[in-house]
Amino acid sequence: MAHIEQRNQDATIYVGDLDLKVNESLLWELMLQSGPVVNVHIPRDKLSKDHMGYGFVEFRAEEDADYAIKIMNMIKLFGKPIRVNKASRDKKTYDVGANLFIGNLDPDVDEKLLYDTFSAFGVLIAAPKIMRDPDTGNSKGFGFINYDSFEAADAAIDQMSGQYLCNRPITVSYAYKKDSKHERHGSMAERYLAANNPHVIRNRPNTLFAAGPVGSQYSINPPISMVPTGMGVPAMGYLTPGSGSVMHHY
């Protein structure tokens, strides 16, 4: 495994929320479906030897890394959706406050469906978060989305509020700030800071889940026969008109 400073950061992805049963070999085989892999590294605890729930995959080309992000993000490994993005991305740098509350969720709506639906409007800087009962794991009926721009968040509110996901009209609004009962994200102050943040890089939304890089042989989703047991494959959500409105803290 190459040292971090020797990696091609532009061709390296971060893979988070890994189940403890995931190892380097399995991650390597999975990511080979996106393109040639150079290195896989999963940090481990020095004493227990258990990994820490995340790892890094370096591809031969940046285009393969970008493709892996498009088709691998939020697929399930051993029943858990994994999070995939560029290793060089720092969430704190990209978090401008474009945080949305998604309410009235059907129990069948999961993180993957939220990702597939809302990533069409812009780049999500973190995996969608559905609040769940700690004992049963059942959805509490609401969750959160975090975009890298207010333009994407505004578009999602405009287009998705009242739309149906799994037979329920969802509500979409800016979330309340964590330490405030009255102030929501999306304020003019946050927008001004975001517009003048030199670290914010505008990215294209991940809308082409089955589109491979130009000139690549990897132009379709991973064959189901190649996906290990316990994994899911990307699937788009279907929408129909509706209405509704609720808000929550994030």
N, C-alpha and C positions, 0 to 999 in steps of 0.2 A: 504493500500500500504506500502510495506516494505521500510525502508530508503535505500538510495543508498548504504551506506556502508554495509548493511546487505544482499544485493543481491548476488546471485551466478553469478558473472560477466561472467563466462564461459558459462552460460546458458541464458544470457541476450542479446537481440538484440536491436539495434538502428533502429528506423523507421523514416525516414525523408521525406520531401516534402509532408506532409499531407495537404489535403484540409481542410478548416475550418469546413466543415460539418462532418468530421470524429470525432467520440467521442470514449471514452473508451470501451463502449459496442460493437460497431461495430468492433473495432480493436481486442478485445478479441475473438469475434465470428470468425473473419477471421483467426486469428492465431491458433485457436483450430484445424484447419484443418492440422496443422503441428505436433501437439502433445499437451499434457496437459499443460495448462498455469497456472502459479502461481500468477503473478501480471502483471498489465498493468498500466503505468503511463504516462500521457500526461501533461507536464508543461503548466501552463496558466498564462496569464498576470493578475496581482493582481487587476488592475483597470477595464479593459474591460472584463475580464474573458474569452477572446478568447485564444485558445491555440497558441503556438508559431511555429507550423508547424512540430513538431517532437515529438516522444515519445519513451518509452522503454517497452519491453515485456520480462518478465522472464519466462522461461519454467522450467519444472521439471527436465529435463535432457539436457546436452550439445548437445547430438545427435539431439534432437528435434529442438534446436536453429539453428544448422547447416543446418538441413533440411529446416527450414523456410527460411533461407537465399537463399537456392538454388531455391525454387519454388515461393517465394513471391517477390523477388527483381524485381522491375520494372513493376509489375502488376499495372493496373490502378484503382484508387479509385476516383470516381466522375470525370473521364476523365484525372486525373493526375497520371503519373507513380510514385510510391513510391520507396524510396531507403531503402534497408535493409542490414545491416551488423552487425558485432559484436560490442556491446556497448563499449568494452574496446579498440577498435581500434582507434588510433589517426592518422588522415590523414597526418598531418605534419611529424609524425615519419615515416610513410610508403611511403611518396612521395619522391622517389629517383630521379625523373626527367624523368621517362620513359613515357613521354607524346607524344601522336601521334595526327597528324592532319589527318582527314578523309575527303576527298574532292569528288566533283562531285556526291553528294548524290541526289537520286531521291526524289521528294517531298513526296512520300509515305513512305520513310524510317523514322522511329521514334526511340526514345531512347531505347525502348524495343527490337527492331530488332537489333540495334547496340550491346546492351548488350548480347543478345543470341548468336550473331555471334562472337564477340571478346572475350567473357569470356572463349571460348574454348581454348584459347592460354595461359591463366594465370589469376591471380586474379586482378580484377579492384578495385582500392581503392576508387573510387567515381563513381557515376552514369554517363554514357555517356552524353555528353553535345552537343546538336545540336543548333547552332545559329539560332535564329528565329527573324522575323520582330516583333517589339514590339507592333505594331498596329493590324496586322492581325494574328500573331502567326504562319505564314507560314515559313517553313524552308528556310534558305538562301543557302542551298546546301552544307554545310560543318559542321563539328563538331569535337569533341575531345574525346580521350580515355586516361585514366591514369592508367598504370599498376604498380604493386608493384615491378617489376624487369625488367631489360633490356633484359633478356633472353626471357621473354614473349613478349615484344615489338618487338624485332628482329624477332621472329617467326611470329608475326602478319603481319609485313611488308613483310616478305618473302612469306607468303602464301596468303595474301589478296590483295596486290596491283594489281589492274587490274581485280579483280574478280567482277562479276555482283551482284548487290543488286537491286532488283526491276527494272530490265532491263537497268541499267546503270553500266558501269565499274567504280568502285571507285578508288580513289588514296589514298595511305597510306604512310605516311612519318613522321619523327620526327618533332614536332612542333617547331617553333621559340620561344625563351624565351620571356617573356612578355615585358621586357625593352630592347630588342635587335632586330635590323633589320637584323643582319648578323649571330648571333650565335644560333644554334639549340640545342635542347636537344639531349642526346645520346653521348655527348663528352666523350673522354677518362677520363677527370677529374671527370665527374659525375659518370662514371662507377667505377672508383677507390674508390670514396667516398662511393658508394653504397656497394661495395664488403667489405669494412672495417667498415660498420655501424653495431654495435652490436645490435641495436634495430630492424633491419630488420629481419622479420620472413618469411621464405619461405612457401607459402601456395599452396595447390593443386588448380588447376583451377576448377571453377564451371561448369563442363561439363555434369553432370548427373542431369538434371532438374527434372526427374521423378523418381529418385532413392531415396528410403527412407533409414533411418538408419537400420543397421543390427538388425533383430528381431523385427522391428517395424511394426505395422499394417498400417502405413501411407506409402504405397509403390507406390502410383500413384498420379498424379496431383489432386488438389482439384476438386471435382465434380462440374460441371458447375451449377447444381441446387443449390449448397451451396454458390455460389459466389454472393454477393449482387449486385443489379443493378448499372451499372456504372463502374464495375471492368472488367479488362481484365484477360485472362489466359495466361500462358507462351506459346510461340510458337517459333519454330526454323526457321531461315532463310534458303533459298536454294540458292546455289552458282553455277555459271557456269563461264568458263574462259573468260578473256578479257584483256584490257591493259589501261594505262594512268598514268599521274604523275602531282601533284600540291602540294604546301606547304602553310602553314599559321601560324600565331602567336598563342601561347597559354601561 
